[in-house]
Structures are given as structure tokens and as C-alpha cells.
Amino acid sequence: MQSVEEALEQVLKAAQSRSPVKVPSRDALGLVLAEDVASDVDSPPHDKSIVDGYAILAADLADGPAEFDVLEEVTAGDVPHERVVSGAAVRIMTGAPLPEGADSVVMVEQSELRAGNGSTLGRVLLNPSQVTRGQNIMRRAVAMARGDRVLSTGHVLRAIELGLLAEVGRTEVLAIPRPRLAVLATGNELVRPSEKPAPGEIRNSNSPMLIAAAQTAGAEAIDLGIARDEQRDLEQRIAQGLAADVLVLSGGVSAGVLDLVPAVLSSLGVEPVFHKIRMKPGKPLWFGVKRHDAGRTTLVFGLPGNPASSFVGFEVFVRPAIAKLAGRSFSPSETHAQLTGEFTHRGDRPTYHPSVLAEQGGERSVRPLRSQGSGDLRVWAEANCLACFPAGDYSLAAGEEVSVRKLS
């Protein structure tokens, strides 16, 4: 039986980043960029005002407040037509191009309108406390110049990066695509969530849980439904799932009479890597690799059927594998926190226990939840972290520090 660390090392060794493809920028959220991106424009494309106000010559206010003829008004999207000279001003809106001749902008809040003389838009009194050349002006190309590299290979594309791609005219980028992950639940006792379970039956809660977990991890998830504990049905559905980059099976990997999954996987050419991990919950976890032509592989995870075991197995092993396939680095969000009460651990396996982490005033505390076992999803729904307890029989007092793994 392998340790969690040994098993994770083998999983990550088998997970290779997918080859980059061209992706429409609008669909690239969360993907890893596989090329450098350069700007095809200056930004801003012209000297512009960063406030609503009046464009003037700063020297005109060297001796204090003064009145100006307003030559024209320029809004964002307009082009100025008048040149600013001494004694004149142009009313200008935020983002609008700076008119020729002007070297500063006075905010509209520091102005008072006066009556016009018929040849201009009127007169304005400007009374700022001070004015300097370049005030309230953003110069052309100060953010980026044409040809500048604005994004580099390996950058994760978030919302702000998609906005930047749009600004530089990139509607398509080379990026590492989302891994495709198929989920297959197994078991004669399972029925769809929409069905009322008959005696001996339970609803399939694992598939919706694992599909959602895969999506939050950045994968494209595919639901293969429920396979019965019968070789032919398992073979057909598993073969379908092997077309994906990752196949996650729930159930059928323990040691029961109907736990047929490992044998069926072997018959379909999936090479076993390990079976059973020194961890709780999730001990029966199975992992193997299907090697296809042209070097493509499918990572296959056989997770235990108990919901908590399935969930922990996904968090500890499948989530890091998805990140590796997607070209992203992965490190679990781990910290330390003080127990809110006494906790007793029994067993020869490290335990991932559903818990509630609280942070206040720089102090972190963790409260292990009272669980009724691996099928108690209600309690797990309250958890925002996993408290990690080493193997052994021992008791910890309130205030003692333990390792905590935050949940996404």
C-alpha cells in the first residue's frame, strides 16, 4: 500500500501537458497561454485627458485664476479641430484626445461658466489651487506601445487578460486546451437523481459531485451515466470514457464480488499503476494509464463509491492531475490552524477530516465536524477544509496546531 505522497508522484509523472491549439479568445478563460502576445496598437492611441475639464496652456494660470474663451467641446470618440492658444480653452471629456497646443487639463469641478461672446461656446473661469504642465493628461503609448510584448507564454488567462487580448486585437490565441474528463458511476444499486429509490437503491450523487469538481478544476466534464455491475455494460461505457484525457470511475474498485472495474480496465489495455492508498477515507483508490496511438494517454482513476472517499480522492489526486494536463502548476492551499476542541484519532492511516476553518485577527482555528461516515454528504457540505491528521492512536488538546487543506 502506497503513501499519498508516493502515489501523487506517480500520478503527476503520468500526466503530461496537452499540446497547444488555436482557441477563440472568448473561450480561453482559465487556459494557459502557449505563445507570446504583442500589441498592434499604442495605448492610449493619443495623448488624452483623464478627467472631465478644460484643456489649456498651464502658463495662463501662472498668476492665479483667469477666464478663457471656450473654443469647442471634445468628447470621447471625437477629434479636436481647434488649436489651444493663450487665453483659450477646449472643453474636454475623460478619454478624449488632447487638442493641439494644450499642455494641461483643469478639472471641471475647478471651473465656473461665464456668458459667451457669440464666437465661442462661452467663457469659463478656471480657479485651480495649482496647475502644472502635463496635469491630468495620459501620454500616448504610456501603457503599451505597438510591438510591446503584453502577455508571455505560460500566463493563465483570466478576465482581465481577455480584456487585454481584445484591446490588442487578438480574437484567437495559442493555448493549452481544457482536459476532457469523463465520469462514470458504477453499481446496480444506483438510480438517477430524478428517480425515487426503491428498496435497496440509492440515488447517484457521486456523478454530479465529480462533474462539478472537474469543472471547478478547469476540465471539460462528460457524464457517462451509470454502468451496471455487469462486464459487457462496463466494457462499453469504459471504452467510451477512454476517449477522454481523464476517466474517473466511481465504485467497483474495492474487494467485493461485484467489484469488476479493475479486471475490465485491464481487458481494455489500461495499465495499472497502483491500487490502494494509505489514507482515510479513500483507501481502495485505483490508478492506471491507457496508452493510445500517437503518444496520447488517458489517466484512469477508480475512486471508491462512498461519496466522501470519492470526493477526497478527487481533491488529492485528480485535481492536481487536471492542473498538470492543463499546463498549470498546482499546490494545494494548505495552512495550519489551532483546534477549537479536543480531537482523538484512531487508525494506521493519515486522515482527511471534514472541518470548518475560521480566520479572525490573524489567528486561524479549525473545528472538526462530527461525521457519520463516508456516506454522510450532509456534514461534508458544511466543511470548507480538510483537517489532516497523521496516522496513529492519539488525542490532541484544544489549541494544538494541525495541518489544514482548504477546499475550493
C-alpha positions in Angstrom: 0.0 0.0 0.0 1.5 3.3 -1.1 1.6 6.6 0.8 -0.3 9.6 -0.5 3.0 11.3 -1.5 4.3 8.3 -3.4 1.0 7.8 -5.2 0.7 11.5 -6.2 4.2 11.5 -7.6 3.2 8.6 -9.9 0.1 10.4 -11.0 1.9 13.6 -11.9 4.6 11.7 -13.7 1.9 10.1 -15.9 0.1 13.4 -16.5 1.7 15.3 -19.4 0.6 18.8 -20.5 -1.7 18.7 -23.6 -0.5 20.1 -26.9 -1.5 23.7 -27.5 -4.2 24.6 -30.1 -5.7 27.7 -31.5 -8.6 28.8 -29.3 -11.0 31.8 -29.8 -10.1 34.3 -27.2 -13.7 34.4 -25.9 -13.4 30.7 -25.0 -9.9 30.9 -23.4 -10.9 31.9 -19.9 -8.7 29.9 -17.4 -6.4 28.4 -20.1 -2.7 28.7 -20.2 -1.2 30.8 -23.0 1.2 28.9 -25.2 2.6 31.9 -27.1 3.8 35.5 -26.5 1.3 38.2 -27.4 2.4 41.6 -28.7 0.4 44.8 -29.1 -0.6 46.0 -32.5 -1.5 49.5 -31.2 -0.3 52.2 -28.9 -2.3 52.5 -25.7 -3.5 55.1 -25.3 -3.5 55.8 -29.1 -3.1 59.6 -28.4 -2.5 62.0 -25.6 -5.7 62.0 -23.7 -7.5 63.7 -20.7 -8.1 61.5 -17.7 -10.8 63.9 -16.3 -13.7 65.9 -17.5 -12.4 69.5 -17.7 -10.7 72.2 -19.8 -7.6 71.8 -21.9 -5.4 74.9 -21.6 -1.8 76.3 -21.5 -0.6 75.9 -18.0 1.3 79.2 -18.2 -2.1 81.1 -18.5 -2.8 80.3 -14.8 0.7 81.1 -13.5 -0.6 84.2 -11.8 -3.9 82.7 -10.4 -7.5 82.2 -11.7 -8.3 83.5 -15.1 -11.1 83.5 -17.7 -10.9 81.7 -21.0 -12.8 81.6 -24.3 -14.1 78.0 -24.8 -13.3 77.1 -28.4 -15.1 73.7 -28.7 -16.1 70.6 -26.8 -14.4 67.3 -27.5 -16.0 64.0 -26.2 -14.5 60.5 -26.2 -14.6 59.3 -29.8 -14.4 62.9 -31.2 -11.3 64.5 -32.8 -10.4 68.1 -31.8 -10.4 70.7 -34.5 -9.2 73.8 -32.7 -5.7 74.6 -31.6 -5.4 75.8 -28.0 -3.7 79.2 -27.7 -3.1 81.6 -24.8 -6.4 82.7 -23.4 -8.4 79.9 -24.9 -9.6 76.5 -23.6 -11.2 73.4 -25.0 -13.9 71.7 -23.0 -12.8 68.0 -22.9 -14.3 64.8 -21.6 -12.5 61.8 -20.0 -10.7 59.7 -22.6 -10.9 62.3 -25.3 -7.8 63.3 -27.4 -5.9 66.3 -26.2 -6.2 69.2 -28.6 -3.0 70.5 -30.3 -1.3 73.2 -28.2 -2.7 72.2 -24.8 -0.3 71.1 -22.1 -2.6 70.6 -19.1 -6.3 69.9 -18.2 -8.1 71.6 -15.3 -10.9 69.6 -13.7 -14.5 70.7 -14.4 -15.0 71.0 -10.6 -12.5 73.9 -10.6 -14.4 75.9 -13.2 -17.3 78.4 -13.4 -19.1 79.1 -16.6 -19.5 82.7 -17.9 -21.6 84.3 -20.6 -20.4 83.7 -24.2 -19.4 86.3 -26.8 -21.1 84.7 -29.7 -17.9 83.4 -31.4 -17.2 80.7 -28.9 -19.1 78.3 -26.6 -18.8 80.9 -23.9 -16.2 81.8 -21.3 -15.1 79.9 -18.3 -13.3 80.9 -15.1 -10.7 78.4 -14.0 -9.6 78.6 -10.4 -7.5 75.6 -9.5 -5.3 75.8 -6.4 -2.3 75.0 -8.7 -1.7 73.8 -12.2 1.4 72.2 -13.8 2.3 71.1 -17.3 1.1 67.5 -18.0 -1.6 67.7 -15.3 -4.5 65.2 -15.8 -3.0 64.0 -19.1 -2.1 60.5 -20.1 0.5 60.4 -22.8 0.3 58.3 -25.9 1.7 54.7 -25.6 2.4 55.2 -21.9 0.6 51.9 -21.1 2.0 50.0 -24.1 3.5 50.7 -27.4 2.9 48.9 -30.7 5.2 45.8 -30.7 5.4 45.6 -26.9 5.0 42.1 -25.5 1.9 42.3 -23.3 1.5 38.6 -22.3 4.0 35.8 -22.2 3.9 32.0 -22.7 2.6 30.3 -19.5 0.3 33.1 -18.5 -3.1 32.0 -17.1 -5.8 33.8 -19.0 -8.2 35.5 -16.5 -11.0 38.0 -17.3 -8.5 40.9 -17.3 -6.3 39.1 -19.8 -9.2 38.5 -22.1 -9.9 42.3 -22.0 -6.2 42.9 -22.9 -6.4 40.5 -25.8 -9.4 42.4 -27.1 -7.5 45.7 -26.8 -4.6 44.4 -28.9 -6.9 42.8 -31.5 -6.3 39.2 -30.7 -9.5 37.2 -31.2 -7.6 33.9 -31.3 -4.7 32.6 -29.2 -2.5 29.5 -29.0 -3.3 27.9 -25.6 -3.3 24.6 -23.9 -6.9 23.3 -24.1 -9.0 22.2 -21.2 -8.6 18.5 -20.4 -11.6 16.4 -21.2 -12.7 14.3 -18.2 -15.4 11.6 -18.3 -17.2 10.5 -15.2 -18.8 7.0 -14.9 -20.6 5.8 -11.8 -20.9 2.1 -11.3 -23.3 -0.1 -9.3 -26.6 -2.0 -9.5 -27.9 0.0 -6.6 -27.7 3.4 -8.3 -30.6 5.3 -9.8 -30.7 8.8 -11.4 -31.2 11.7 -9.0 -34.6 12.3 -10.6 -35.8 8.9 -9.6 -37.3 7.7 -6.3 -35.1 4.9 -4.9 -36.7 1.6 -4.4 -35.7 -0.7 -1.5 -32.0 -1.4 -1.8 -31.4 1.5 -4.2 -29.7 4.9 -3.7 -29.5 8.0 -5.9 -26.3 8.6 -7.8 -24.8 11.6 -6.0 -21.2 11.0 -7.0 -21.5 11.8 -10.7 -22.9 15.3 -10.2 -20.4 15.9 -7.4 -17.4 14.8 -9.5 -18.6 16.6 -12.7 -18.8 19.8 -10.7 -15.4 19.2 -9.1 -13.9 18.6 -12.5 -15.4 21.9 -13.9 -14.1 23.9 -10.9 -10.6 22.3 -11.6 -10.7 23.6 -15.2 -11.7 20.5 -17.1 -14.5 19.9 -19.6 -16.6 17.2 -17.9 -18.6 14.5 -19.6 -21.3 12.4 -17.9 -21.3 8.8 -19.0 -24.2 7.9 -16.7 -24.4 4.7 -14.6 -22.9 1.4 -15.5 -24.3 -1.8 -14.1 -22.1 -4.4 -12.3 -22.0 -6.5 -15.5 -18.9 -6.9 -17.6 -20.5 -6.1 -21.0 -22.0 -2.8 -19.8 -18.8 -1.8 -18.0 -16.7 -2.6 -21.1 -18.9 -0.5 -23.4 -19.1 2.6 -21.2 -15.4 2.4 -20.1 -14.3 2.2 -23.7 -16.3 5.3 -24.4 -14.7 7.1 -21.5 -11.2 6.2 -22.6 -11.6 8.6 -25.5 -11.2 11.4 -22.9 -8.0 12.7 -21.3 -9.1 11.5 -17.9 -11.6 8.8 -16.9 -13.0 8.9 -13.4 -14.9 5.9 -12.2 -16.9 5.8 -9.0 -17.3 2.5 -7.3 -16.4 -1.1 -8.2 -12.7 -0.9 -7.1 -12.9 -2.5 -3.6 -12.8 -6.2 -3.0 -16.5 -7.2 -3.3 -17.9 -9.9 -5.5 -19.2 -7.3 -7.9 -16.2 -5.0 -7.9 -15.3 -5.7 -11.5 -13.8 -2.5 -12.6 -10.0 -3.3 -12.3 -10.4 -6.5 -14.4 -12.4 -4.7 -17.1 -9.8 -1.9 -17.3 -7.1 -4.5 -17.7 -9.0 -6.2 -20.5 -9.2 -2.8 -22.3 -5.5 -2.3 -22.2 -5.3 0.1 -19.2 -2.0 -0.5 -17.4 -2.4 -0.5 -13.6 -0.1 1.8 -11.7 -1.3 1.4 -8.1 -4.3 0.1 -6.1 -5.0 1.1 -2.5 -3.5 4.2 -0.7 -2.6 4.6 2.9 -5.2 7.3 3.5 -8.7 7.7 5.1 -11.1 8.0 3.5 -10.3 6.6 0.1 -8.1 3.6 0.7 -9.3 1.5 -2.3 -8.4 4.1 -4.9 -7.1 2.7 -8.2 -5.0 4.4 -10.8 -3.8 3.3 -14.3 -2.9 4.6 -17.7 -4.3 3.8 -21.2 -1.7 4.4 -23.9 -3.1 5.2 -27.3 -1.5 5.7 -30.7 0.4 8.9 -31.5 1.5 9.1 -27.8 -1.9 10.1 -26.4 -2.8 8.8 -23.0 -5.8 8.6 -20.8 -5.4 8.8 -17.0 -7.8 6.4 -15.3 -8.9 6.9 -11.7 -11.1 4.3 -9.9 -12.5 6.1 -6.9 -14.3 4.4 -4.1 -18.1 4.5 -4.3 -18.6 6.2 -0.9 -19.2 9.9 -1.6 -16.6 11.2 1.0 -14.0 8.8 -0.2 -14.7 9.7 -3.8 -14.5 13.4 -3.0 -11.2 13.2 -1.1 -9.7 11.0 -3.8 -10.6 13.7 -6.4 -9.2 16.5 -4.3 -5.9 14.7 -3.5 -5.2 13.1 -6.9 -7.5 14.1 -9.7 -7.4 17.9 -9.2 -3.6 18.1 -9.4 -3.6 15.8 -12.5 -6.0 18.2 -14.3 -3.8 21.1 -13.5 -0.8 19.3 -14.9 -2.6 18.4 -18.1 -3.8 22.0 -18.5 -0.2 23.3 -18.2 -0.8 24.9 -14.8 1.3 24.5 -11.6 -0.7 23.1 -8.7 -0.1 23.3 -5.0 -2.9 22.7 -2.5 -4.0 25.6 -0.4 -2.5 24.5 2.9 -2.1 26.2 6.2 -2.1 25.5 10.0 -4.8 26.2 12.5 -5.5 25.6 16.2 -8.1 23.0 17.2 -11.2 24.5 18.8 -11.6 21.4 21.0 -10.1 18.0 21.8 -9.8 15.6 19.0 -9.0 11.9 19.2 -7.5 10.0 16.2 -7.5 6.2 15.8 -6.0 4.2 12.9 -2.9 3.4 11.0 -3.7 5.7 8.0 -3.5 9.5 7.7 -7.0 11.0 7.8 -8.6 13.9 5.9 -11.3 15.0 8.2 -14.2 17.4 7.1 -13.7 20.6 9.2 -14.5 24.3 9.4 -11.7 26.8 9.2 -12.1 30.3 10.7 -9.8 33.2 10.5 -10.0 36.3 12.8 -7.5 38.9 13.6 -4.7 36.9 12.0 -5.5 33.8 14.1 -6.8 30.6 12.4 -8.9 28.0 14.2 -10.3 24.7 12.9 -13.3 22.8 14.1 -13.5 19.1 13.0 -17.1 18.1 12.2 -18.8 15.1 13.6 -19.3 12.8 10.6 -21.4 9.6 10.5 -19.1 8.0 7.9 -18.1 8.1 4.3 -21.6 8.5 3.1 -22.5 11.5 5.2 -22.6 14.2 2.5 -24.7 16.5 4.7 -21.8 17.0 7.1 -19.3 17.3 4.3 -21.4 20.1 2.8 -20.7 22.2 5.9 -16.9 21.8 5.5 -14.6 24.4 4.0 -11.4 22.5 4.6 -9.9 19.1 5.4 -8.0 18.8 8.7 -5.1 16.5 8.1 -4.3 14.1 10.9 -1.2 11.8 10.8 -1.6 8.0 11.3 -1.6 6.7 14.9 -3.7 6.5 18.0 -3.5 9.7 19.9 -5.5 12.7 21.4 -4.9 16.3 20.7 -6.0 19.1 23.1 -7.8 22.3 22.2 -5.3 24.9 20.9 -2.9 22.4 19.4 -1.9 23.1 15.8 -2.8 20.9 12.9 -2.3 21.0 9.2 -5.3 22.2 7.1 -6.1 21.9 3.4 -8.6 24.5 2.2 -11.3 23.3 -0.2 -12.1 25.1 -3.5 
